[in-house]
Amino acid sequence: MTNGLGKTYLIVLVAVIITASIVALIAYSRGLRLSPDFHVRAAGSIQIVNLKGGENIFIDNSKVTTTYRSGSFEKKNYSQGEHTVLVAREGFWPWAKTVTVLAAHQAVVSPFLIA
């Protein structure tokens, strides 16, 4: 009887872990993050528009991408608060701006590069 009870507990434990994992993945895919103080917070995004192609994009001093075509670029899942965006292209002065990202919102910036 004890062996059967142990198997039941194990099955329940595995079911709880799987359910919690699925809930966490769904929350993460919808932009929710767990803050260092263990509160659930919604993340925001940064969109950079009017790109010509060939720009190097840095956010918070980390290179995010190099653009290869004109248009816009969006980076999702940034925490609320201020973030520094730097756009650089060979032969042009770099452009930088500090933007404020709000929960579940998109901060849009339009850099202009001077040759």
C-alpha positions in Angstrom: 0.0 0.0 0.0 2.9 2.4 0.8 4.4 1.7 -2.7 1.1 2.6 -4.4 0.9 5.9 -2.4 4.4 6.8 -3.4 3.7 6.3 -7.1 0.6 8.5 -6.8 2.6 11.3 -5.2 5.2 11.0 -7.9 2.6 11.2 -10.6 1.0 14.3 -9.0 4.4 15.9 -8.6 5.3 15.4 -12.2 1.8 16.7 -13.3 2.3 19.9 -11.2 5.8 20.5 -12.6 4.6 20.1 -16.2 1.6 22.4 -15.6 3.8 25.0 -14.0 6.3 24.8 -16.8 3.5 25.3 -19.4 2.1 28.3 -17.5 5.6 29.8 -17.2 6.3 29.4 -21.0 2.9 31.0 -21.9 3.6 33.9 -19.6 7.1 34.4 -21.0 5.8 34.3 -24.6 3.3 37.1 -23.7 6.0 39.4 -22.4 5.8 38.7 -18.6 9.0 38.5 -16.6 9.9 37.8 -13.0 11.7 40.7 -11.5 14.6 40.3 -9.0 12.1 41.0 -6.2 9.9 38.1 -7.4 7.1 40.3 -8.9 5.6 39.5 -12.3 6.2 42.5 -14.6 5.2 43.0 -18.2 8.0 43.7 -20.6 8.1 46.3 -23.4 9.9 46.7 -26.7 12.1 49.1 -28.6 11.4 49.8 -32.3 13.9 51.6 -34.5 12.4 53.1 -37.7 13.8 54.8 -40.8 16.8 52.6 -41.2 18.7 52.6 -44.5 20.6 49.4 -44.1 24.1 48.8 -42.9 23.6 50.2 -39.4 25.0 48.6 -36.2 22.4 48.7 -33.4 23.4 48.7 -29.8 21.0 48.6 -26.8 22.5 49.1 -23.4 26.0 48.9 -24.7 25.4 45.5 -26.2 25.4 44.9 -30.0 22.0 43.7 -31.0 22.2 43.4 -34.8 23.5 44.8 -38.0 20.8 45.8 -40.5 21.1 44.6 -44.1 18.1 46.4 -45.6 16.0 49.5 -45.1 13.0 49.6 -42.9 12.6 49.1 -39.2 13.9 46.8 -36.4 12.1 45.8 -33.3 13.6 44.1 -30.2 11.2 42.7 -27.7 11.2 41.8 -24.0 12.9 44.8 -22.4 12.3 45.6 -18.8 10.6 48.8 -17.7 12.9 51.7 -17.4 15.5 53.6 -19.3 17.6 52.0 -22.0 20.3 53.5 -24.2 20.0 53.0 -28.0 23.0 53.7 -30.2 22.9 53.4 -34.0 26.2 53.6 -35.9 27.0 53.3 -39.6 30.4 53.5 -41.3 31.0 57.0 -42.6 28.4 58.6 -40.4 28.4 60.1 -36.9 26.8 57.7 -34.4 23.4 58.5 -33.0 22.4 57.8 -29.4 19.3 58.3 -27.3 18.0 57.2 -23.9 14.4 55.9 -24.2 12.0 54.9 -21.5 10.3 51.5 -22.0 6.9 51.0 -20.4 5.3 47.7 -19.6 3.5 46.2 -22.6 4.3 49.3 -24.7 6.7 50.0 -27.6 9.2 52.8 -27.5 9.8 54.0 -31.0 12.9 55.9 -32.1 13.9 57.4 -35.4 17.6 57.9 -35.6 19.2 60.4 -38.0 22.8 59.9 -39.1 25.0 62.7 -40.3 27.8 62.1 -42.8 
